[in-house]
């Protein structure tokens, strides 16, 4: 295989302009861009934990980031047990934490 550089003017994978969106997370507005995950928006807003483990009450949030660990579960538009790291946010989504609310920045 031969490497072939692609000139920027003809690159088919050119990023498109960002489309801003707003979601509501536990009653607070959070800004993001279309295509970003719910977890990505929350992490960008310094919300690092949003639930606790069922055994021991340990703080949980985005851990693996690929949907394997289930530590990032939230309620989105009334649907429980949504993996925040897998769910692409849509403008107007309402996200709530499962169980007791967690403090930000932990």
N, C-alpha and C positions, 0 to 999 in steps of 0.2 A: 504494500500500500504506500502511496506517495502522499506526503503532506502538501496540501494546497492552501495557501493563505487566501482568505476571503477579504477583499477590500471593503471597508466600512460602507461605502455607497451601495454595494450590492448584497450586503448581509441580509438573508431572509429572516433572521432571528432578531431583528431590530426591536428593542423594547418600545412598546406603545406608551402613550401618555397615561398617567395614572388617573383613575376615576375615584374621587373621594367618596367615602361612605361614612355613615354614622350609625353606631349601634348603641343600645342602652344596656349597660352592665350593672346589675343590682341598683337600678335607678339613676345611674350616672352616665352621661353621654361620653362615648369614646370614639375618637376619629380613627379611621383606617383608610385603606385603599381596596378597591374591588380586586378580589383574588386572594386577599390576605385571610389567614385562618382566624377563628375566634381567639384562639390562644395567642396568636401573633399580635393581635390588637391589644389584648390584655397585658401581655408581657411588655409591649412598647409603652404602655401606660403605667409601668412599674407595679402591676398587680401580679405578684409571684405565686401566691397561694389562693385557692378558692374553694377548698373543701378539706375535710379531715378524714384520715383513714378510719375504717369501721372499728379496728382494734387498736387501742392506744391513743386515738385522737390526734395522730401526727399530721402536720400540715402537708397538703398535697396540691400540686399544680401540674404544669407541663414537665414531665420527667423524660420520657423517651422521645417524644415529638413525632412518633410514627404510628401511634395508635395501638401499640402492643400492651402497654402497662395499665391502661385505663385509669391512671391517676388524675387525668384532666377532665373528668366528667362534669358536665354542667347541664342546665335546663335551657333549651333554646326554643323560644316561641311556644312554651308549654310542653315541649317534648323532653322527657327526662332521659338521663344516661347518654347524652351526646358527647362524643369525644371532641373536645375543643381544638385539639391539634389536627384533627381530620376535617372538621367542618369549615368550609369556606363561608366567611361572613357575607351577609347580604344587607344592603341598606335597610335600616329600620328593624333589624333583628332585636329581640328582647332576650337578653341572657341573664339568667339567675343562677346563683350558686346553690348546689344541692347541700342540704343540711345547714348548720350554722355558718354565717358569713365569716370570712377570714379577713384579717387586717391586711393592708397593702404594704409592700416593701419588705416582707419577711424574707 
